[in-house]
């Protein structure tokens, strides 16, 4: 992956962003990964 210049894109829940970032740094791949996050909001009348 690093030779081709490609980046891994992870889409994870907003609440897990910090944990995922920490894991990526521990594994030494944080520089090759982009993290996107989402939050689902349910509104009931």
C-alpha positions, 0 to 999 in steps of 0.5 A, spaced: 500 500 500 505 504 501 509 503 495 503 505 490 501 511 494 494 509 496 491 510 502 486 506 506 480 510 508 476 508 514 469 510 515 467 509 523 462 511 528 464 518 531 464 515 538 470 510 536 474 515 532 479 516 538 480 509 539 481 508 532 486 513 531 490 510 537 490 503 534 493 506 528 498 509 531 500 503 535 500 499 529 505 504 525 500 505 520 496 512 522 500 516 516 497 511 511 490 511 513 485 517 513 479 516 518 472 519 516 466 518 521 459 518 521 453 520 527 446 517 526 441 521 529 434 519 530 429 524 531 422 521 533 416 526 534 
